[in-house]
């Protein structure tokens, strides 16, 4: 008789456990920060000094050791991009 009572208790608790689980997962998902444009547009600092003035002014986005994005106005963001891979701004 003991096992039958345990089965009945488990059957009664199952909807409650499912509801609690769903409620917690929805709450956890709602608490996650949403990706904003500001977060996605964060640009790393330039790593290559192309003009020899001691200031980093270019990025190696492709990882081949050659600059393929340049900061021409000194604002820390790439202004000139090389998207076709010829080593020159497009």
Order of alpha helices (4+ residues) and beta strands (2+ residues): alpha-alpha-beta-beta-beta
